[in-house]
Amino acid sequence: MQTIPEKEIARLLHLAELSLDYVSLKEEFNGLTELAAGITGTRISHINLIGAFHI
């Protein structure tokens, strides 16, 4: 069985503490992905906030 690095546990806890409502933040996330695409010079971009739901 693999162990989870301590920094990963802290990251997951911090993300959970934010209690983000992804539905209500849709426009903000769209703006962030547009900004990321502009910075990187790509047509599209994708941002993932990976939590503990699938561990």
C-alpha positions in Angstrom: 0.0 0.0 0.0 1.3 3.4 -1.0 1.7 6.1 1.6 0.4 9.6 0.9 3.1 12.3 1.2 2.6 14.8 4.1 2.5 17.8 1.8 -0.3 16.1 -0.2 -2.4 15.6 3.0 -1.9 19.2 3.9 -2.9 20.2 0.3 -6.1 18.1 0.4 -7.0 19.5 3.8 -6.5 23.1 2.7 -8.6 22.5 -0.4 -11.4 21.0 1.6 -11.3 23.9 4.1 -12.0 26.3 1.3 -15.4 24.7 0.8 -15.6 25.9 -2.8 -19.0 25.9 -4.5 -17.8 25.1 -8.0 -21.2 25.8 -9.5 -21.5 29.3 -8.2 -17.9 30.0 -9.1 -18.3 28.9 -12.7 -17.8 32.3 -14.2 -14.7 32.9 -12.1 -13.2 29.6 -13.1 -14.0 30.4 -16.8 -12.1 33.7 -16.3 -9.1 31.9 -14.8 -8.9 29.4 -17.7 -9.2 32.3 -20.2 -6.4 34.1 -18.4 -4.2 30.9 -18.4 -4.8 30.4 -22.1 -3.8 34.0 -22.8 -0.6 33.7 -20.7 0.4 30.4 -22.4 -0.6 31.5 -25.9 -3.1 28.6 -26.3 -6.6 28.6 -27.6 -7.9 26.7 -24.5 -6.7 25.8 -21.1 -7.9 23.6 -18.2 -7.6 24.0 -14.5 -8.0 21.1 -12.1 -8.6 21.4 -8.4 -8.1 17.8 -7.4 -9.5 16.9 -4.0 -9.9 13.7 -1.9 -13.2 12.5 -3.4 -11.5 9.9 -5.5 -8.9 8.6 -3.1 
